[in-house]
Amino acid sequence: MLEMRPDCERCGTDLPPDSPDARICTFECTFCAACVDGPLAGVCPNCGGNFEPRPIRPAHLLEKFPASAERKGPAGSTSTSSS
């Protein structure tokens, strides 16, 4: 099951479970669309793989299968925009 990580590993932008802007690689490295389409140029900096849109977990399943709360982005980042 996907962890549904809560933020972009590069810029720290919040990526809630219903975010259409979340992108993941095959190892579930998680980045926002702005970073993937811009500075990362579609290549995961951790594994060299490509990205796909992260599936959206239906709200009615979040209670039983919650998204991860562990942030992977820059320390102290609490960004809510996808810049």
Jmol script that loads the backbone (N, CA, C; Angstrom):
load data "model"
ATOM      1  N   MET A   1       0.843  -1.175   0.000  1.00  0.00           N
ATOM      2  CA  MET A   1       0.000   0.000   0.000  1.00  0.00           C
ATOM      3  C   MET A   1       0.893   1.245   0.000  1.00  0.00           C
ATOM      4  N   LEU A   2       0.511   2.241  -0.765  1.00  0.00           N
ATOM      5  CA  LEU A   2       1.280   3.485  -0.825  1.00  0.00           C
ATOM      6  C   LEU A   2       1.249   4.218   0.517  1.00  0.00           C
ATOM      7  N   GLU A   3       2.371   4.825   0.859  1.00  0.00           N
ATOM      8  CA  GLU A   3       2.442   5.613   2.097  1.00  0.00           C
ATOM      9  C   GLU A   3       1.663   6.914   1.993  1.00  0.00           C
ATOM     10  N   MET A   4       1.528   7.438   0.796  1.00  0.00           N
ATOM     11  CA  MET A   4       0.878   8.738   0.579  1.00  0.00           C
ATOM     12  C   MET A   4       1.625   9.816   1.375  1.00  0.00           C
ATOM     13  N   ARG A   5       2.896   9.979   1.070  1.00  0.00           N
ATOM     14  CA  ARG A   5       3.740  10.930   1.798  1.00  0.00           C
ATOM     15  C   ARG A   5       3.177  12.346   1.685  1.00  0.00           C
ATOM     16  N   PRO A   6       3.330  13.136   2.755  1.00  0.00           N
ATOM     17  CA  PRO A   6       2.619  14.407   2.856  1.00  0.00           C
ATOM     18  C   PRO A   6       3.254  15.629   2.206  1.00  0.00           C
ATOM     19  N   ASP A   7       4.473  15.477   1.655  1.00  0.00           N
ATOM     20  CA  ASP A   7       5.120  16.674   1.103  1.00  0.00           C
ATOM     21  C   ASP A   7       6.102  16.334   0.001  1.00  0.00           C
ATOM     22  N   CYS A   8       6.492  17.375  -0.728  1.00  0.00           N
ATOM     23  CA  CYS A   8       7.492  17.261  -1.782  1.00  0.00           C
ATOM     24  C   CYS A   8       8.871  17.141  -1.135  1.00  0.00           C
ATOM     25  N   GLU A   9       9.630  16.147  -1.555  1.00  0.00           N
ATOM     26  CA  GLU A   9      10.965  15.934  -0.991  1.00  0.00           C
ATOM     27  C   GLU A   9      11.938  17.049  -1.346  1.00  0.00           C
ATOM     28  N   ARG A  10      11.653  17.800  -2.393  1.00  0.00           N
ATOM     29  CA  ARG A  10      12.567  18.860  -2.817  1.00  0.00           C
ATOM     30  C   ARG A  10      12.236  20.211  -2.187  1.00  0.00           C
ATOM     31  N   CYS A  11      10.980  20.631  -2.261  1.00  0.00           N
ATOM     32  CA  CYS A  11      10.633  21.985  -1.806  1.00  0.00           C
ATOM     33  C   CYS A  11       9.761  22.009  -0.547  1.00  0.00           C
ATOM     34  N   GLY A  12       9.219  20.861  -0.147  1.00  0.00           N
ATOM     35  CA  GLY A  12       8.404  20.807   1.059  1.00  0.00           C
ATOM     36  C   GLY A  12       6.948  21.174   0.868  1.00  0.00           C
ATOM     37  N   THR A  13       6.516  21.399  -0.363  1.00  0.00           N
ATOM     38  CA  THR A  13       5.106  21.720  -0.605  1.00  0.00           C
ATOM     39  C   THR A  13       4.217  20.614  -0.058  1.00  0.00           C
ATOM     40  N   ASP A  14       3.143  20.990   0.626  1.00  0.00           N
ATOM     41  CA  ASP A  14       2.185  20.019   1.150  1.00  0.00           C
ATOM     42  C   ASP A  14       1.511  19.272   0.001  1.00  0.00           C
ATOM     43  N   LEU A  15       1.404  17.952   0.151  1.00  0.00           N
ATOM     44  CA  LEU A  15       0.745  17.115  -0.840  1.00  0.00           C
ATOM     45  C   LEU A  15      -0.226  16.185  -0.120  1.00  0.00           C
ATOM     46  N   PRO A  16      -1.411  16.698   0.233  1.00  0.00           N
ATOM     47  CA  PRO A  16      -2.397  15.880   0.940  1.00  0.00           C
ATOM     48  C   PRO A  16      -2.821  14.686   0.074  1.00  0.00           C
ATOM     49  N   PRO A  17      -3.475  13.694   0.676  1.00  0.00           N
ATOM     50  CA  PRO A  17      -3.854  12.479  -0.056  1.00  0.00           C
ATOM     51  C   PRO A  17      -4.702  12.710  -1.305  1.00  0.00           C
ATOM     52  N   ASP A  18      -5.400  13.835  -1.364  1.00  0.00           N
ATOM     53  CA  ASP A  18      -6.237  14.120  -2.536  1.00  0.00           C
ATOM     54  C   ASP A  18      -5.592  15.098  -3.516  1.00  0.00           C
ATOM     55  N   SER A  19      -4.294  15.332  -3.379  1.00  0.00           N
ATOM     56  CA  SER A  19      -3.611  16.301  -4.238  1.00  0.00           C
ATOM     57  C   SER A  19      -3.391  15.764  -5.646  1.00  0.00           C
ATOM     58  N   PRO A  20      -3.856  16.492  -6.655  1.00  0.00           N
ATOM     59  CA  PRO A  20      -3.583  16.088  -8.029  1.00  0.00           C
ATOM     60  C   PRO A  20      -2.165  16.460  -8.466  1.00  0.00           C
ATOM     61  N   ASP A  21      -1.430  17.186  -7.611  1.00  0.00           N
ATOM     62  CA  ASP A  21      -0.081  17.645  -7.945  1.00  0.00           C
ATOM     63  C   ASP A  21       1.027  16.725  -7.450  1.00  0.00           C
ATOM     64  N   ALA A  22       0.692  15.627  -6.773  1.00  0.00           N
ATOM     65  CA  ALA A  22       1.709  14.706  -6.257  1.00  0.00           C
ATOM     66  C   ALA A  22       2.208  13.787  -7.369  1.00  0.00           C
ATOM     67  N   ARG A  23       3.516  13.597  -7.426  1.00  0.00           N
ATOM     68  CA  ARG A  23       4.139  12.691  -8.387  1.00  0.00           C
ATOM     69  C   ARG A  23       5.020  11.710  -7.619  1.00  0.00           C
ATOM     70  N   ILE A  24       5.042  10.442  -8.052  1.00  0.00           N
ATOM     71  CA  ILE A  24       5.871   9.431  -7.391  1.00  0.00           C
ATOM     72  C   ILE A  24       6.654   8.631  -8.431  1.00  0.00           C
ATOM     73  N   CYS A  25       7.800   8.082  -7.986  1.00  0.00           N
ATOM     74  CA  CYS A  25       8.557   7.148  -8.816  1.00  0.00           C
ATOM     75  C   CYS A  25       8.247   5.740  -8.325  1.00  0.00           C
ATOM     76  N   THR A  26       8.920   4.720  -8.862  1.00  0.00           N
ATOM     77  CA  THR A  26       8.629   3.349  -8.468  1.00  0.00           C
ATOM     78  C   THR A  26       9.028   3.040  -7.031  1.00  0.00           C
ATOM     79  N   PHE A  27       9.888   3.873  -6.429  1.00  0.00           N
ATOM     80  CA  PHE A  27      10.256   3.693  -5.028  1.00  0.00           C
ATOM     81  C   PHE A  27       9.441   4.594  -4.108  1.00  0.00           C
ATOM     82  N   GLU A  28       8.441   5.253  -4.666  1.00  0.00           N
ATOM     83  CA  GLU A  28       7.532   6.153  -3.968  1.00  0.00           C
ATOM     84  C   GLU A  28       8.204   7.432  -3.476  1.00  0.00           C
ATOM     85  N   CYS A  29       9.331   7.790  -4.077  1.00  0.00           N
ATOM     86  CA  CYS A  29       9.878   9.126  -3.825  1.00  0.00           C
ATOM     87  C   CYS A  29       8.771  10.078  -4.268  1.00  0.00           C
ATOM     88  N   THR A  30       8.513  11.108  -3.479  1.00  0.00           N
ATOM     89  CA  THR A  30       7.354  11.964  -3.718  1.00  0.00           C
ATOM     90  C   THR A  30       7.771  13.407  -3.934  1.00  0.00           C
ATOM     91  N   PHE A  31       7.298  13.983  -5.033  1.00  0.00           N
ATOM     92  CA  PHE A  31       7.619  15.358  -5.382  1.00  0.00           C
ATOM     93  C   PHE A  31       6.367  16.032  -5.927  1.00  0.00           C
ATOM     94  N   CYS A  32       6.351  17.364  -5.905  1.00  0.00           N
ATOM     95  CA  CYS A  32       5.220  18.100  -6.469  1.00  0.00           C
ATOM     96  C   CYS A  32       5.403  18.223  -7.980  1.00  0.00           C
ATOM     97  N   ALA A  33       4.321  18.475  -8.683  1.00  0.00           N
ATOM     98  CA  ALA A  33       4.360  18.598 -10.137  1.00  0.00           C
ATOM     99  C   ALA A  33       5.288  19.721 -10.577  1.00  0.00           C
ATOM    100  N   ALA A  34       5.326  20.828  -9.833  1.00  0.00           N
ATOM    101  CA  ALA A  34       6.174  21.957 -10.205  1.00  0.00           C
ATOM    102  C   ALA A  34       7.655  21.567 -10.196  1.00  0.00           C
ATOM    103  N   CYS A  35       8.076  20.794  -9.202  1.00  0.00           N
ATOM    104  CA  CYS A  35       9.482  20.362  -9.142  1.00  0.00           C
ATOM    105  C   CYS A  35       9.778  19.315 -10.215  1.00  0.00           C
ATOM    106  N   VAL A  36       8.848  18.375 -10.421  1.00  0.00           N
ATOM    107  CA  VAL A  36       9.044  17.328 -11.427  1.00  0.00           C
ATOM    108  C   VAL A  36       9.124  17.936 -12.822  1.00  0.00           C
ATOM    109  N   ASP A  37       8.208  18.854 -13.139  1.00  0.00           N
ATOM    110  CA  ASP A  37       8.168  19.452 -14.469  1.00  0.00           C
ATOM    111  C   ASP A  37       9.249  20.508 -14.672  1.00  0.00           C
ATOM    112  N   GLY A  38       9.756  21.072 -13.583  1.00  0.00           N
ATOM    113  CA  GLY A  38      10.770  22.124 -13.665  1.00  0.00           C
ATOM    114  C   GLY A  38      12.166  21.589 -13.405  1.00  0.00           C
ATOM    115  N   PRO A  39      12.710  21.867 -12.227  1.00  0.00           N
ATOM    116  CA  PRO A  39      14.108  21.549 -11.933  1.00  0.00           C
ATOM    117  C   PRO A  39      14.496  20.078 -12.084  1.00  0.00           C
ATOM    118  N   LEU A  40      13.579  19.161 -11.815  1.00  0.00           N
ATOM    119  CA  LEU A  40      13.928  17.736 -11.896  1.00  0.00           C
ATOM    120  C   LEU A  40      13.816  17.180 -13.317  1.00  0.00           C
ATOM    121  N   ALA A  41      13.162  17.907 -14.194  1.00  0.00           N
ATOM    122  CA  ALA A  41      13.016  17.524 -15.606  1.00  0.00           C
ATOM    123  C   ALA A  41      12.518  16.087 -15.778  1.00  0.00           C
ATOM    124  N   GLY A  42      11.603  15.669 -14.882  1.00  0.00           N
ATOM    125  CA  GLY A  42      10.982  14.357 -15.016  1.00  0.00           C
ATOM    126  C   GLY A  42      11.818  13.172 -14.571  1.00  0.00           C
ATOM    127  N   VAL A  43      12.981  13.431 -13.934  1.00  0.00           N
ATOM    128  CA  VAL A  43      13.862  12.344 -13.501  1.00  0.00           C
ATOM    129  C   VAL A  43      14.025  12.387 -11.983  1.00  0.00           C
ATOM    130  N   CYS A  44      13.763  11.256 -11.326  1.00  0.00           N
ATOM    131  CA  CYS A  44      13.901  11.193  -9.869  1.00  0.00           C
ATOM    132  C   CYS A  44      15.377  11.350  -9.485  1.00  0.00           C
ATOM    133  N   PRO A  45      15.701  12.304  -8.611  1.00  0.00           N
ATOM    134  CA  PRO A  45      17.087  12.512  -8.220  1.00  0.00           C
ATOM    135  C   PRO A  45      17.627  11.403  -7.313  1.00  0.00           C
ATOM    136  N   ASN A  46      16.730  10.587  -6.766  1.00  0.00           N
ATOM    137  CA  ASN A  46      17.146   9.517  -5.861  1.00  0.00           C
ATOM    138  C   ASN A  46      17.463   8.215  -6.597  1.00  0.00           C
ATOM    139  N   CYS A  47      16.654   7.875  -7.596  1.00  0.00           N
ATOM    140  CA  CYS A  47      16.835   6.578  -8.266  1.00  0.00           C
ATOM    141  C   CYS A  47      17.047   6.678  -9.770  1.00  0.00           C
ATOM    142  N   GLY A  48      16.807   7.856 -10.358  1.00  0.00           N
ATOM    143  CA  GLY A  48      16.978   8.026 -11.799  1.00  0.00           C
ATOM    144  C   GLY A  48      15.779   7.586 -12.616  1.00  0.00           C
ATOM    145  N   GLY A  49      14.707   7.175 -11.937  1.00  0.00           N
ATOM    146  CA  GLY A  49      13.503   6.737 -12.636  1.00  0.00           C
ATOM    147  C   GLY A  49      12.600   7.893 -13.041  1.00  0.00           C
ATOM    148  N   ASN A  50      11.496   7.547 -13.680  1.00  0.00           N
ATOM    149  CA  ASN A  50      10.523   8.562 -14.097  1.00  0.00           C
ATOM    150  C   ASN A  50       9.437   8.711 -13.038  1.00  0.00           C
ATOM    151  N   PHE A  51       8.541   9.634 -13.265  1.00  0.00           N
ATOM    152  CA  PHE A  51       7.446   9.911 -12.330  1.00  0.00           C
ATOM    153  C   PHE A  51       6.098   9.654 -12.977  1.00  0.00           C
ATOM    154  N   GLU A  52       5.137   9.344 -12.138  1.00  0.00           N
ATOM    155  CA  GLU A  52       3.744   9.204 -12.533  1.00  0.00           C
ATOM    156  C   GLU A  52       2.902   9.950 -11.509  1.00  0.00           C
ATOM    157  N   PRO A  53       1.702  10.400 -11.896  1.00  0.00           N
ATOM    158  CA  PRO A  53       0.817  11.010 -10.897  1.00  0.00           C
ATOM    159  C   PRO A  53       0.509   9.999  -9.796  1.00  0.00           C
ATOM    160  N   ARG A  54       0.536  10.461  -8.554  1.00  0.00           N
ATOM    161  CA  ARG A  54       0.201   9.575  -7.436  1.00  0.00           C
ATOM    162  C   ARG A  54      -1.313   9.375  -7.409  1.00  0.00           C
ATOM    163  N   PRO A  55      -1.773   8.136  -7.244  1.00  0.00           N
ATOM    164  CA  PRO A  55      -3.223   7.926  -7.141  1.00  0.00           C
ATOM    165  C   PRO A  55      -3.794   8.663  -5.932  1.00  0.00           C
ATOM    166  N   ILE A  56      -5.047   9.017  -6.025  1.00  0.00           N
ATOM    167  CA  ILE A  56      -5.728   9.687  -4.921  1.00  0.00           C
ATOM    168  C   ILE A  56      -6.467   8.632  -4.100  1.00  0.00           C
ATOM    169  N   ARG A  57      -6.174   8.597  -2.800  1.00  0.00           N
ATOM    170  CA  ARG A  57      -6.869   7.650  -1.919  1.00  0.00           C
ATOM    171  C   ARG A  57      -8.247   8.221  -1.595  1.00  0.00           C
ATOM    172  N   PRO A  58      -9.305   7.470  -1.838  1.00  0.00           N
ATOM    173  CA  PRO A  58     -10.654   7.962  -1.547  1.00  0.00           C
ATOM    174  C   PRO A  58     -10.800   8.343  -0.071  1.00  0.00           C
ATOM    175  N   ALA A  59     -11.475   9.435   0.179  1.00  0.00           N
ATOM    176  CA  ALA A  59     -11.634   9.966   1.539  1.00  0.00           C
ATOM    177  C   ALA A  59     -12.223   8.937   2.499  1.00  0.00           C
ATOM    178  N   HIS A  60     -13.146   8.115   2.043  1.00  0.00           N
ATOM    179  CA  HIS A  60     -13.777   7.152   2.945  1.00  0.00           C
ATOM    180  C   HIS A  60     -12.814   6.038   3.390  1.00  0.00           C
ATOM    181  N   LEU A  61     -11.647   5.933   2.755  1.00  0.00           N
ATOM    182  CA  LEU A  61     -10.667   4.919   3.149  1.00  0.00           C
ATOM    183  C   LEU A  61      -9.532   5.482   4.008  1.00  0.00           C
ATOM    184  N   LEU A  62      -9.459   6.799   4.131  1.00  0.00           N
ATOM    185  CA  LEU A  62      -8.368   7.411   4.886  1.00  0.00           C
ATOM    186  C   LEU A  62      -8.387   7.084   6.375  1.00  0.00           C
ATOM    187  N   GLU A  63      -9.552   6.869   6.944  1.00  0.00           N
ATOM    188  CA  GLU A  63      -9.605   6.545   8.372  1.00  0.00           C
ATOM    189  C   GLU A  63      -9.005   5.164   8.628  1.00  0.00           C
ATOM    190  N   LYS A  64      -9.350   4.212   7.793  1.00  0.00           N
ATOM    191  CA  LYS A  64      -8.829   2.850   7.956  1.00  0.00           C
ATOM    192  C   LYS A  64      -7.389   2.736   7.450  1.00  0.00           C
ATOM    193  N   PHE A  65      -7.064   3.472   6.397  1.00  0.00           N
ATOM    194  CA  PHE A  65      -5.739   3.430   5.778  1.00  0.00           C
ATOM    195  C   PHE A  65      -5.184   4.854   5.671  1.00  0.00           C
ATOM    196  N   PRO A  66      -4.733   5.435   6.793  1.00  0.00           N
ATOM    197  CA  PRO A  66      -4.297   6.833   6.789  1.00  0.00           C
ATOM    198  C   PRO A  66      -3.027   7.070   5.980  1.00  0.00           C
ATOM    199  N   ALA A  67      -2.912   8.289   5.501  1.00  0.00           N
ATOM    200  CA  ALA A  67      -1.695   8.709   4.798  1.00  0.00           C
ATOM    201  C   ALA A  67      -0.578   8.904   5.812  1.00  0.00           C
ATOM    202  N   SER A  68       0.636   8.822   5.337  1.00  0.00           N
ATOM    203  CA  SER A  68       1.797   9.040   6.197  1.00  0.00           C
ATOM    204  C   SER A  68       1.840  10.488   6.678  1.00  0.00           C
ATOM    205  N   ALA A  69       2.362  10.696   7.873  1.00  0.00           N
ATOM    206  CA  ALA A  69       2.552  12.050   8.406  1.00  0.00           C
ATOM    207  C   ALA A  69       4.033  12.415   8.431  1.00  0.00           C
ATOM    208  N   GLU A  70       4.894  11.474   8.044  1.00  0.00           N
ATOM    209  CA  GLU A  70       6.341  11.716   8.070  1.00  0.00           C
ATOM    210  C   GLU A  70       6.767  12.550   6.877  1.00  0.00           C
ATOM    211  N   ARG A  71       7.224  13.768   7.169  1.00  0.00           N
ATOM    212  CA  ARG A  71       7.654  14.683   6.118  1.00  0.00           C
ATOM    213  C   ARG A  71       9.063  14.340   5.658  1.00  0.00           C
ATOM    214  N   LYS A  72       9.299  14.409   4.348  1.00  0.00           N
ATOM    215  CA  LYS A  72      10.597  14.091   3.758  1.00  0.00           C
ATOM    216  C   LYS A  72      11.264  15.317   3.146  1.00  0.00           C
ATOM    217  N   GLY A  73      10.522  16.426   3.078  1.00  0.00           N
ATOM    218  CA  GLY A  73      11.032  17.633   2.449  1.00  0.00           C
ATOM    219  C   GLY A  73      12.065  18.338   3.305  1.00  0.00           C
ATOM    220  N   PRO A  74      12.504  19.512   2.857  1.00  0.00           N
ATOM    221  CA  PRO A  74      13.504  20.289   3.597  1.00  0.00           C
ATOM    222  C   PRO A  74      13.060  20.512   5.056  1.00  0.00           C
ATOM    223  N   ALA A  75      13.997  20.407   5.965  1.00  0.00           N
ATOM    224  CA  ALA A  75      13.715  20.573   7.396  1.00  0.00           C
ATOM    225  C   ALA A  75      13.047  21.915   7.655  1.00  0.00           C
ATOM    226  N   GLY A  76      11.974  21.876   8.421  1.00  0.00           N
ATOM    227  CA  GLY A  76      11.288  23.100   8.820  1.00  0.00           C
ATOM    228  C   GLY A  76      10.319  23.644   7.789  1.00  0.00           C
ATOM    229  N   SER A  77      10.233  23.011   6.615  1.00  0.00           N
ATOM    230  CA  SER A  77       9.343  23.504   5.584  1.00  0.00           C
ATOM    231  C   SER A  77       7.894  23.179   5.916  1.00  0.00           C
ATOM    232  N   THR A  78       7.019  24.158   5.743  1.00  0.00           N
ATOM    233  CA  THR A  78       5.581  23.947   5.940  1.00  0.00           C
ATOM    234  C   THR A  78       4.816  24.587   4.798  1.00  0.00           C
ATOM    235  N   SER A  79       5.421  24.616   3.640  1.00  0.00           N
ATOM    236  CA  SER A  79       4.823  25.256   2.478  1.00  0.00           C
ATOM    237  C   SER A  79       3.487  24.628   2.126  1.00  0.00           C
ATOM    238  N   THR A  80       2.562  25.450   1.616  1.00  0.00           N
ATOM    239  CA  THR A  80       1.284  24.946   1.152  1.00  0.00           C
ATOM    240  C   THR A  80       1.039  25.294  -0.304  1.00  0.00           C
ATOM    241  N   SER A  81       2.007  25.905  -0.955  1.00  0.00           N
ATOM    242  CA  SER A  81       1.847  26.241  -2.364  1.00  0.00           C
ATOM    243  C   SER A  81       2.695  25.309  -3.193  1.00  0.00           C
ATOM    244  N   SER A  82       2.391  25.214  -4.483  1.00  0.00           N
ATOM    245  CA  SER A  82       3.166  24.332  -5.359  1.00  0.00           C
ATOM    246  C   SER A  82       4.080  25.152  -6.248  1.00  0.00           C
ATOM    247  N   SER A  83       4.920  25.957  -5.633  1.00  0.00           N
ATOM    248  CA  SER A  83       5.851  26.768  -6.418  1.00  0.00           C
ATOM    249  C   SER A  83       7.221  26.168  -6.454  1.00  0.00           C
TER     250      SER A  83
END
end "model"
wireframe off; spacefill off
backbone 0.3
color backbone group
